[in-house]
Amino acid sequence: MAPSHIHVPTQCSRVAPILQRIGDKWTVLVVILLGDGSLRFSELRKRIPNISQRMLTFTLKGLERDGMVTRTVTPTVPPRVDYELTKLGKSLLEPIHGLGKWAAAHADEIDAAQAVYDREKAAE
């Protein structure tokens, strides 16, 4: 395991909210989808199964506040609202893809560990 360059006790309160935001399942899906380019709110909603309008709005506002997404309103009837990753948001794609690759590579091991754990707990 590579040594951490972050001194955890002094940085924890600063880093924890950021990790909470980018570790959220909806955030990950939104960032991945916007990695291919700008999308309208309605397009995002169609492409993310089971997300409510409220949760998508909340997620996008958080990403916009954090500087990872820009929101562009085109004054048409009805208004057109597009979302796009900023440079900062695009920089998040690499670690997200890395975590996805790690999860895929270790999914069988994790499934096996969960099965062992569940059997042991059921036997207790």
C-alpha positions as CSV (number, residue, x, y, z in Angstrom):
1,M,0.0,0.0,0.0
2,A,1.3,3.4,-1.0
3,P,2.1,5.8,1.9
4,S,-0.5,8.5,2.4
5,H,0.8,12.1,1.9
6,I,-2.2,13.4,3.8
7,H,-1.8,13.7,7.6
8,V,-5.2,12.1,8.4
9,P,-5.8,13.6,11.9
10,T,-5.3,17.2,10.7
11,Q,-6.9,16.8,7.3
12,C,-9.9,14.6,8.2
13,S,-12.4,17.3,8.9
14,R,-11.4,19.0,5.6
15,V,-11.4,15.9,3.4
16,A,-14.3,14.0,4.9
17,P,-17.1,16.2,3.3
18,I,-15.3,16.0,-0.1
19,L,-15.1,12.2,0.1
20,Q,-18.7,12.1,1.2
21,R,-19.8,14.1,-1.9
22,I,-17.6,12.2,-4.4
23,G,-18.3,8.8,-2.9
24,D,-22.1,9.2,-3.2
25,K,-23.5,6.8,-5.8
26,W,-25.5,9.4,-7.5
27,T,-22.5,11.7,-7.8
28,V,-20.4,8.9,-9.4
29,L,-23.1,8.2,-11.9
30,V,-23.6,11.9,-12.8
31,V,-19.8,12.5,-13.2
32,I,-19.4,9.4,-15.4
33,L,-22.3,10.4,-17.6
34,L,-21.1,14.0,-17.9
35,G,-17.7,12.6,-18.8
36,D,-19.0,12.1,-22.3
37,G,-20.1,15.7,-22.6
38,S,-22.8,18.2,-21.7
39,L,-26.3,16.8,-21.0
40,R,-29.6,18.3,-20.2
41,F,-31.3,17.6,-16.9
42,S,-33.9,15.4,-18.6
43,E,-31.3,13.4,-20.3
44,L,-29.5,12.7,-17.1
45,R,-32.7,11.7,-15.4
46,K,-33.5,9.2,-18.2
47,R,-30.0,7.7,-18.0
48,I,-29.9,7.2,-14.3
49,P,-32.4,4.6,-13.2
50,N,-34.3,5.1,-10.0
51,I,-33.0,8.6,-9.3
52,S,-35.7,11.1,-8.2
53,Q,-36.0,14.6,-9.7
54,R,-35.3,15.9,-6.2
55,M,-32.1,13.8,-5.7
56,L,-30.8,14.6,-9.2
57,T,-31.3,18.3,-8.5
58,F,-29.6,18.0,-5.1
59,T,-26.7,16.1,-6.6
60,L,-26.2,18.6,-9.4
61,K,-26.4,21.6,-7.1
62,G,-23.8,20.1,-4.8
63,L,-21.5,19.4,-7.7
64,E,-22.0,22.9,-9.0
65,R,-21.3,24.4,-5.6
66,D,-18.1,22.3,-5.4
67,G,-16.9,23.6,-8.7
68,M,-17.2,20.3,-10.6
69,V,-20.2,21.0,-12.8
70,T,-21.3,24.1,-14.7
71,R,-25.0,24.8,-15.3
72,T,-26.0,26.7,-18.5
73,V,-29.5,28.0,-18.9
74,T,-30.6,28.8,-22.5
75,P,-33.6,31.2,-22.4
76,T,-36.1,29.2,-24.6
77,V,-39.6,28.1,-23.8
78,P,-39.3,25.9,-21.8
79,P,-35.8,26.9,-20.6
80,R,-33.0,24.6,-21.6
81,V,-30.7,23.7,-18.8
82,D,-27.4,21.9,-19.6
83,Y,-24.8,20.5,-17.2
84,E,-21.1,20.0,-18.0
85,L,-18.1,18.9,-16.1
86,T,-15.5,21.6,-15.3
87,K,-11.8,21.0,-15.4
88,L,-12.0,20.0,-11.8
89,G,-14.9,17.6,-12.5
90,K,-13.1,16.0,-15.4
91,S,-10.1,15.4,-13.1
92,L,-12.4,13.2,-11.0
93,L,-13.0,10.8,-13.9
94,E,-9.6,9.0,-13.6
95,P,-10.0,8.0,-9.9
96,I,-13.6,7.0,-10.4
97,H,-12.6,4.8,-13.4
98,G,-9.7,3.4,-11.2
99,L,-12.1,2.5,-8.4
100,G,-14.5,0.9,-10.9
101,K,-11.7,-1.2,-12.4
102,W,-10.6,-2.2,-8.8
103,A,-14.2,-3.2,-8.0
104,A,-14.6,-5.2,-11.1
105,A,-11.2,-7.0,-10.6
106,H,-12.1,-7.9,-7.0
107,A,-15.8,-8.5,-7.2
108,D,-15.5,-12.3,-7.1
109,E,-13.2,-12.1,-4.0
110,I,-15.6,-9.8,-2.3
111,D,-18.6,-12.0,-3.1
112,A,-16.7,-15.0,-1.7
113,A,-15.8,-13.1,1.5
114,Q,-19.4,-12.0,2.0
115,A,-20.6,-15.6,1.5
116,V,-18.2,-16.9,4.1
117,Y,-19.1,-14.1,6.5
118,D,-22.9,-14.6,6.0
119,R,-22.5,-18.4,6.6
120,E,-20.5,-17.8,9.8
121,K,-23.0,-15.3,11.1
122,A,-25.9,-17.5,10.3
123,A,-24.3,-20.4,12.2
124,E,-23.9,-18.3,15.3
